[in-house]
Amino acid sequence: MAEKRENEGQGLEGILGELTQGLGEILREQRAQGQRLGKLEERLDRIEGGAAPGKAARGGGRTYDYRVLLHERRYVLKDEGGRLAEMVSNRRCLATRELAEVRTRYHTGSGDRKARYAYRALRDARGDEPGWTPLEYRIDKGAGADYSAYLALPGPVREGELFELRHELELHDAFTSRNEWVTLVVEYPTESFRMEVLLPPGRKLLGARREESEGASNSFNKRRVYPKALPGTGQVLLQWEERRPVTGRAYTLFWDW
């Protein structure tokens, strides 16, 4: 019996070792992909506009202090009237220089809302997935409803390191009309994003669509969005996945209900 327990323990340790090794390989591959993409964009900038090496990452010669490898954002509407909702946005990022703080978009929009930010570093260490550290932030108010939030990091992030940012919003009275929408603005170079809206049971969806835009009136790539019914819940999921979105462009998901 003791020998059997010992063998089982060794088997479990082997499985855990393989899982942590696999996680480390995934993180290393994501870092390498982000660095290769950055080098490619620098080459394109030099070809198109003569930008100096290492100074620009696609976007009018602007320098970005990090790039987004994966952006996942989900809105959950919790009642039929759209009076109570939440948003969780996670971004896996690659630092392109040493960072003591990061800047991100702070969107106020309509209704009352409460924002929270958190951070975690992603290393190749053979250990458990790191926990989230809440971040303090300050707001630099600009024109309109979109401001910049500056997040003070718990420690410096070195160039080439991976980290994740979480943005959570509690939303009140934000989706109370018959025609609603959510927008993801690609402010930093991004490899891919997935935006989702989870609608509550009991409210009939009349239609959904998506479009891209640059500026106030220049919209294009308008397409219908096909909802997914989640079995056993009565909820409806709207989803938009995009690879290599254009930096500076807005991606908006509309629905009528």
NORDAMO-V266033 format. One record per residue. PSI is psi in radians with two decimals (none if undefined). OMEGA is omega in degrees with one decimal (none if undefined). Layout:
PSI_OMEGA, PSI_OMEGA
This chain:
-0.77_179.4, -0.69_179.3, -0.66_179.2, -0.78_179.1, -0.67_179.4, -0.72_178.5, -0.70_177.7, -0.72_178.6, -0.73_178.1, -0.64_178.1, -0.72_178.5, -0.73_178.4, -0.65_178.2, -0.72_179.0, -0.80_179.5, -0.68_177.7, -0.72_178.7, -0.67_-179.7, -0.81_-179.2, -0.63_176.6, -0.71_178.0, -0.69_177.7, -0.75_178.0, -0.68_179.1, -0.68_178.4, -0.77_-179.9, -0.72_179.0, -0.69_180.0, -0.70_177.5, -0.70_177.8, -0.76_-179.8, -0.69_178.8, -0.76_179.1, -0.71_179.4, -0.69_177.5, -0.71_179.2, -0.70_178.3, -0.74_178.3, -0.70_178.5, -0.74_-179.5, -0.63_176.1, -0.71_178.1, -0.72_178.7, -0.70_178.2, -0.72_-179.7, -0.65_179.2, -0.78_-173.4, -0.64_-172.7, 0.03_177.2, 0.50_-179.6, 2.61_179.9, 2.50_180.0, 2.39_175.5, 0.04_-175.5, -0.35_-174.7, 2.53_172.5, 1.72_177.1, 1.98_177.5, 0.97_175.4, 0.47_178.5, 0.14_-178.5, 2.48_176.6, 2.29_179.7, 2.38_-177.7, -0.16_170.0, 2.82_176.1, 2.67_-174.6, 2.11_178.3, -0.66_178.8, 2.24_177.4, 2.06_178.4, 2.11_-178.7, 2.31_179.2, 2.29_171.5, 2.30_176.6, 2.00_176.2, 2.18_-167.1, -0.20_178.9, 2.80_-174.5, -0.54_-177.4, -0.08_-178.7, 0.36_-176.6, -0.43_-178.0, 2.21_-179.1, 2.96_175.4, 2.70_176.7, 2.35_173.8, 2.20_-177.6, 2.11_177.5, 2.32_177.3, 2.15_173.0, 2.14_-168.4, 2.72_174.7, 2.11_-179.8, 2.31_177.3, 0.00_171.2, 3.01_178.7, 2.36_-174.4, 2.35_170.1, -0.41_174.5, 2.82_177.6, 2.63_176.6, 2.44_178.7, 3.01_-177.9, 2.37_176.0, 1.88_-175.1, 2.14_179.6, -0.95_177.6, -2.73_-177.2, 2.81_178.2, 3.11_178.7, 2.47_-178.6, 2.71_178.8, 2.24_-175.4, 2.52_172.6, 2.50_177.2, 2.61_176.8, 2.84_-173.7, 2.62_167.1, 2.51_177.7, 2.54_178.4, 1.96_-178.5, 3.08_174.7, 0.18_-175.8, 2.56_178.5, 1.29_-178.6, -2.98_180.0, 2.78_176.8, 2.30_-175.6, 2.68_176.8, 3.01_-179.3, 2.44_176.1, 2.08_177.3, 2.52_-178.1, 2.45_168.3, 2.64_-179.9, 2.74_173.6, 2.59_-173.6, 2.27_173.4, 1.71_-174.1, 2.31_177.8, -2.75_179.4, 2.55_176.3, -2.75_-173.4, -0.02_-177.8, 2.06_-179.5, 3.07_173.0, 2.39_173.8, 2.26_178.0, 2.11_-174.4, 2.13_177.5, 2.11_-177.0, 2.63_179.7, -0.33_177.7, 2.82_-177.6, 2.51_173.9, 2.19_-178.6, 2.73_177.1, 2.34_179.7, -0.06_179.1, 2.65_177.0, 2.49_174.4, 2.88_178.5, 2.50_175.8, 2.35_175.8, 2.33_178.1, 2.11_-180.0, 2.42_176.8, 2.34_165.7, 2.14_-172.4, 2.26_178.4, 2.23_178.3, 0.65_-177.7, -0.37_-175.7, 0.99_-173.1, -0.06_-180.0, 3.01_-179.4, -0.39_179.3, 2.01_-174.9, 2.94_179.3, 2.81_170.6, 2.60_-176.0, 2.36_172.6, 2.05_178.0, 2.14_-179.2, 1.61_-174.4, -0.46_179.0, 2.67_176.0, 2.24_-170.9, 2.37_178.1, -0.75_179.6, 2.70_173.5, 2.74_171.2, 2.04_179.2, 2.31_-177.3, 2.56_171.9, 2.14_179.7, 1.94_-177.1, 2.63_-174.9, 2.75_173.7, 2.65_176.6, -0.13_179.4, 2.15_-174.9, 2.28_175.8, 2.22_-178.5, -0.44_180.0, 2.79_179.9, 2.63_179.7, 2.98_178.4, 2.73_176.2, 2.79_175.5, 2.71_-179.0, 2.66_171.6, 2.00_-174.5, -3.10_-172.3, -0.57_-172.2, 0.00_-177.0, 1.57_179.0, 2.64_-174.1, -3.12_-179.5, 0.80_-179.7, 2.24_-177.7, 2.67_175.8, 2.54_176.2, 2.25_-178.8, 2.09_-176.5, 2.76_175.8, 2.17_176.8, 2.24_179.1, 2.07_-174.9, 2.37_173.5, -0.02_-177.4, -0.42_-173.6, 0.03_-179.2, 2.70_179.4, 2.34_-177.5, 2.24_170.3, 2.34_-172.8, 2.48_176.5, 2.08_175.4, 2.37_-176.5, 2.28_175.0, 2.44_179.8, 0.93_174.8, 2.75_-175.7, 2.23_179.2, 2.29_-178.8, -0.13_-178.2, 2.61_177.4, 2.36_179.9, 1.99_-171.0, 2.33_178.4, 2.08_-178.0, 2.64_170.2, 2.63_175.3, 2.34_179.5, none_none
